[in-house]
Amino acid sequence: MFAEKIVGPEASYLRRLGALSGLLCGIVALLGLALVALCPTAENVAAVAACAALSCASVALARGN
């Protein structure tokens, strides 16, 4: 399965949830870059930065032991 290739076959549900959260937040952060390009306000930049930080934290959770 695809998740087993990313986090390993014996991964816990928390690691799998972290991987899924990182993937989804990463996609939203990339889409948010288009929003910042169209309307570069401080609120939009902060929202995209927060989403990117959450994505990185989720990936760290998924990759951790």
N, CA, C and O of each residue as an XYZ file, in Angstrom:
260
protein
N       0.829     -1.169      0.000
C       0.000      0.000      0.000
C       0.885      1.248      0.000
O       2.046      1.184      0.405
N       0.356      2.358     -0.442
C       1.127      3.588     -0.593
C       1.639      4.106      0.748
O       2.783      4.550      0.841
N       0.807      4.052      1.784
C       1.220      4.542      3.105
C       2.360      3.702      3.669
O       3.239      4.236      4.346
N       2.363      2.418      3.407
C       3.425      1.555      3.899
C       4.755      1.872      3.246
O       5.803      1.688      3.865
N       4.735      2.341      2.017
C       5.974      2.724      1.359
C       6.563      3.992      1.953
O       7.781      4.173      1.957
N       5.703      4.871      2.456
C       6.171      6.147      2.988
C       6.613      6.018      4.448
O       7.725      6.419      4.791
N       5.769      5.471      5.298
C       6.055      5.432      6.736
C       6.460      4.053      7.240
O       6.808      3.920      8.414
N       6.429      3.047      6.419
C       6.844      1.713      6.831
C       5.661      0.812      7.126
O       4.567      1.293      7.422
N       5.873     -0.490      7.047
C       4.761     -1.426      7.230
C       4.268     -1.522      8.672
O       3.102     -1.849      8.892
N       5.121     -1.247      9.660
C       4.705     -1.341     11.057
C       4.411      0.029     11.655
O       4.534      0.200     12.868
N       4.032      0.992     10.855
C       3.782      2.347     11.344
C       2.507      2.400     12.174
O       1.526      1.717     11.882
N       2.543      3.224     13.208
C       1.363      3.385     14.049
C       0.348      4.288     13.341
O       0.645      4.936     12.337
N      -0.840      4.302     13.901
C      -1.872      5.162     13.324
C      -1.515      6.633     13.467
O      -1.889      7.447     12.623
N      -0.797      6.980     14.526
C      -0.375      8.359     14.716
C       0.606      8.789     13.634
O       0.530      9.912     13.136
N       1.518      7.909     13.270
C       2.460      8.227     12.187
C       1.733      8.339     10.854
O       2.049      9.210     10.043
N       0.765      7.464     10.627
C       0.001      7.537      9.376
C      -0.839      8.817      9.321
O      -0.964      9.436      8.265
N      -1.413      9.208     10.463
C      -2.170     10.449     10.530
C      -1.264     11.650     10.302
O      -1.663     12.612      9.646
N      -0.054     11.604     10.834
C       0.911     12.673     10.603
C       1.281     12.795      9.141
O       1.412     13.903      8.623
N       1.452     11.668      8.471
C       1.778     11.694      7.052
C       0.624     12.260      6.223
O       0.840     13.049      5.303
N      -0.586     11.855      6.552
C      -1.751     12.360      5.833
C      -1.940     13.852      6.076
O      -2.232     14.608      5.150
N      -1.774     14.265      7.316
C      -1.908     15.682      7.651
C      -0.837     16.510      6.951
O      -1.124     17.590      6.437
N       0.381     16.013      6.930
C       1.458     16.726      6.241
C       1.197     16.860      4.755
O       1.472     17.903      4.162
N       0.669     15.807      4.154
C       0.356     15.849      2.732
C      -0.737     16.854      2.426
O      -0.609     17.662      1.507
N      -1.815     16.802      3.199
C      -2.935     17.708      2.946
C      -2.575     19.163      3.238
O      -2.925     20.054      2.464
N      -1.883     19.410      4.341
C      -1.484     20.790      4.651
C      -0.465     21.312      3.646
O      -0.462     22.503      3.333
N       0.385     20.451      3.145
C       1.337     20.864      2.119
C       0.642     21.273      0.829
O       1.029     22.251      0.190
N      -0.376     20.528      0.454
C      -1.143     20.879     -0.749
C      -1.854     22.210     -0.563
O      -1.873     23.041     -1.471
N      -2.435     22.411      0.610
C      -3.132     23.666      0.884
C      -2.143     24.833      0.917
O      -2.465     25.927      0.454
N      -0.955     24.614      1.454
C       0.056     25.679      1.470
C       0.474     26.052      0.052
O       0.675     27.229     -0.249
N       0.602     25.065     -0.809
C       0.939     25.374     -2.212
C      -0.183     26.148     -2.895
O       0.073     27.079     -3.657
N      -1.412     25.764     -2.623
C      -2.537     26.514     -3.177
C      -2.608     27.924     -2.586
O      -3.014     28.867     -3.264
N      -2.213     28.060     -1.327
C      -2.199     29.358     -0.680
C      -1.194     30.313     -1.290
O      -1.362     31.529     -1.203
N      -0.150     29.777     -1.906
C       0.817     30.643     -2.587
C       0.157     31.415     -3.731
O       0.523     32.558     -4.006
N      -0.796     30.800     -4.384
C      -1.538     31.505     -5.435
C      -2.362     32.632     -4.835
O      -2.475     33.705     -5.427
N      -2.938     32.395     -3.664
C      -3.688     33.440     -2.978
C      -2.783     34.601     -2.605
O      -3.165     35.761     -2.765
N      -1.604     34.307     -2.116
C      -0.656     35.363     -1.748
C      -0.199     36.124     -2.986
O       0.018     37.334     -2.922
N      -0.052     35.435     -4.102
C       0.347     36.119     -5.335
C      -0.747     37.061     -5.825
O      -0.449     38.127     -6.364
N      -2.006     36.681     -5.644
C      -3.114     37.522     -6.090
C      -3.434     38.646     -5.115
O      -3.768     39.758     -5.523
N      -3.332     38.350     -3.831
C      -3.700     39.331     -2.803
C      -2.694     39.248     -1.656
O      -2.952     38.583     -0.653
N      -1.556     39.915     -1.797
C      -0.495     39.771     -0.786
C      -0.715     40.632      0.459
O      -0.055     41.656      0.634
N      -1.627     40.222      1.308
C      -1.849     40.919      2.575
C      -1.155     40.145      3.698
O      -0.778     38.986      3.530
N      -0.999     40.797      4.821
C      -0.317     40.166      5.952
C      -1.091     38.952      6.465
O      -0.490     37.965      6.889
N      -2.407     39.024      6.428
C      -3.211     37.891      6.908
C      -3.029     36.662      6.018
O      -2.936     35.540      6.517
N      -2.980     36.871      4.715
C      -2.803     35.748      3.793
C      -1.415     35.132      3.934
O      -1.267     33.910      3.907
N      -0.415     35.968      4.082
C       0.946     35.462      4.255
C       1.055     34.688      5.566
O       1.692     33.635      5.612
N       0.446     35.196      6.619
C       0.479     34.499      7.912
C      -0.245     33.156      7.839
O       0.218     32.170      8.415
N      -1.367     33.112      7.141
C      -2.116     31.863      7.020
C      -1.327     30.815      6.242
O      -1.317     29.642      6.617
N      -0.675     31.225      5.176
C       0.125     30.278      4.388
C       1.339     29.820      5.186
O       1.709     28.648      5.133
N       1.955     30.730      5.917
C       3.106     30.355      6.742
C       2.694     29.384      7.846
O       3.420     28.432      8.132
N       1.546     29.612      8.465
C       1.056     28.700      9.500
C       0.744     27.329      8.922
O       1.021     26.308      9.552
N       0.176     27.302      7.738
C      -0.142     26.029      7.090
C       1.139     25.274      6.727
O       1.207     24.054      6.877
N       2.135     25.988      6.258
C       3.412     25.353      5.932
C       4.094     24.827      7.200
O       4.693     23.752      7.179
N       4.007     25.579      8.299
C       4.596     25.130      9.558
C       3.880     23.887     10.083
O       4.523     22.972     10.597
N       2.567     23.850      9.958
C       1.808     22.680     10.382
C       2.152     21.468      9.522
O       2.219     20.343     10.019
N       2.366     21.701      8.252
C       2.749     20.615      7.364
C       4.115     20.050      7.756
O       4.299     18.833      7.791
N       5.054     20.920      8.044
C       6.386     20.460      8.459
C       6.330     19.713      9.787
O       7.016     18.706      9.962
N       5.516     20.199     10.723
C       5.378     19.506     12.010
C       4.737     18.134     11.832
O       5.110     17.180     12.516
N       3.788     18.031     10.929
C       3.131     16.736     10.675
C       4.092     15.747     10.045
O       4.091     14.564     10.387
N       4.903     16.226      9.136
C       5.897     15.351      8.512
C       6.926     14.903      9.540
O       7.357     13.750      9.529
N       7.321     15.812     10.429
C       8.263     15.434     11.487
C       7.654     14.376     12.412
O       8.348     13.459     12.853
N       6.367     14.505     12.701
C       5.685     13.512     13.514
C       5.647     12.160     12.794
O       5.840     11.114     13.413
N       5.403     12.193     11.525
C       5.313     10.946     10.756
C       6.679     10.271     10.619
O       6.764      9.043     10.590
N       7.741     11.064     10.534
C       9.069     10.494     10.348
C       9.729     10.098     11.657
O      10.688      9.325     11.656
N       9.226     10.620     12.783
C       9.816     10.337     14.094
C       9.579      8.915     14.545
O       8.819      8.169     13.927
N      10.227      8.553     15.610
C      10.091      7.187     16.139
C       9.017      7.104     17.134
O       8.764      6.031     17.681
